[in-house]
Amino acid sequence: VPPGGASYVMEIPPVGPGGVRQTVNVGLNDDQTLWHFRSGWNVAALNCLDTEHEAILNGYSAFLRNSSRKLAATNTALDAEFRRQHSTRSNAIKARETYMTQVYNYFALPPARGDFCNVVLGISNEYLASTPADINQFAAAGLPRIDAVFDRFFSAYEQYRVDSAAWDARYGAQYGASQ
């Protein structure tokens, strides 16, 4: 069966020529990295609601409070970037909303939630223990840790596909069924 209760058919981001999986978190600039990191932490604060994950919401709230100016400046910079790339303000807003929906959906992948919550819990505890001086550096170190959760899931899913195909080759005709 697919890992984490995933669906039997899923689209998995491919691994690129450099060995890096081509997700929404590849090739980001500093502003995008901070915003994706914030988005992932936001998803965790909304979805990791077990008592043992309480520090996620506490850490995220402190992060928003302590970084409000930097986050506002980053949001403004990202808006400007989308306006430069699109012909009208309306097109820029639609493009950014579509893009951010992809980012949020990436972090909200249900089969990866347990690992995701635990990793973000660690990041939250680190933040609460010692507020970082450089939030961009904290985000640049934290985002790959979060992204590794999804890479582990995608790799496990790819292995499931291999195992399922081997099962089909061996037993499919005998049982008249397939994964």
N, C-alpha and C positions, 0 to 999 in steps of 0.2 A: 504494500500500500504506500501511497505517497507520504513523504515525511510531514509531520506536524498536522496531519489531517487535511493536507492540501487537496485541491481538486485533481482529478485524474489527468486533466489536460490543462496545462499552464504555459504561458509564454515566459521564457526565462531569458534575461539579458545575456547576450553572447559575450564570450571572452574575446577581447581585441588582440591585435597582433603583438602587443607588448605584454600580454598575459594579464591585462586588467579587464575586469568585467565592465561592460559598457552600460553603466547605470546613470541615473540622474545626478549622481555625485562625482562624475568624472569630468576633469577639465575645468574646474571652477576657479574663479578669481577669489580674492580675499573677501569681498563683499558677499559673493554667492556662497562661499564656504560658511561664513558666519550665519547667513540667512537659512541655509539648509540645516545647519546644526541647530539653530533655534527652532526650526520647523520640526525636526525630529524630536527634540526635547518636548515641544508642544504636544505632539502626538502621544508621546509617552505619558505626559501629565494628564491627558484626557483618557488614556486607555489602560494604564497600569494602575488599577485601583485597589489591588489587594493591600491589606494592612502593611505587609512587609515592604511595599513599594511607596509608602507615604512620603519618604524623603524626596521622591521625584518631584512631586508637586511643590514641596517646600523649597527645593533647590531651584526649580524653574521660576517660581515666584520671586525668589531673591535675585536670580539672574536678570529677570525683567526689570526689577526695581533698581538694581545696581548698574545696569547697562542701558538704561532708557535712552540716554543721549546718543550713545554709539549705535544702538539699534535704530533709532529714528533717522540718523544720518545714513545708515546703511540702507534703510528702506527708501529714502529719498534718492540715493545713488542708483538703486536698482530700478526705481520708477524711471529715472532719466535714461538709463540704459535701454529699457523697453521702448521709451518714446523715440530714441535715436534709431531703433531698429524697425519701427513701424510708422506708416505714413500718417496716421491720425491718432489722436489721444484715445479715441474709442477702440481702435485696433490694438493699441499698446495695452490698454486695460484688459481687453479680452485675451491677448496673448499671455500676459502675466498671470491672469487668473487660471488659464488653461495649464500653463506651466506649473504653477504652484499646486494645482490639483494633482498633477502627476507626482510632485514631490511628496505631498501628504499621503497619497495613495501608496507610494513606495514604502514609506515608514509604517503604514497601517496594515501591512500584509499579515493577515491573521495567523498563518502557520509559523511565523517567526516571532510572534508576540512574546512568548516566555523568555527567550534568549534576549530579545530586544529590551524588555523591561529590566532584566537583570543587569545588562550592560549600562543602560541609562541610570539605573540605581547607583552603580559604582561611580559614574561621572557626577551624579548629583551629590553623593556623599563627599567626593573630592572637592566639589565647589563649595559646599557648606563648611567643610573643614578649613578651607583657606581660599578666600575669594581671590581669584587670579588677577594680577595687575594688568595683563594684556589679554583681553577677551578674544581677540582674533587668534592669538596663539593657542588659547584654550580650545577654541572651536576647531582650529586646524589639527590639533592633537585628538580631539574627541570625535570628530566626524568619521575618521577612518575606523575607529573602534566600533562605532555604531554600524557603519557600512559592512564591517566584517561579519556581523550577525547575518545580514542578508546574503553575503557571499557564501557563508556556511550553508544556509538554507538552499541557495541555488545549486551549490555543488551536490548537496544531498539529493536534491530533486533530479539532477542529471544522473546521479548514480541509480536512483529509482527507475529512471527511464531505461537504463542499460539492463538492470535486473529484471524489469518487466518484459523487455524484449527477449531476454534469455528464457524467461519462464514461458512466454508465448511460443518460442521456437521449440522448446522441449515438451510442453504439456498442452499447448493450445488445441491441437487437433484431437488429442485424447479426450479432453474435457469439453470440447466444443465451446470453450469460453476464452476470453482474452482479458488481460488487464485493461 
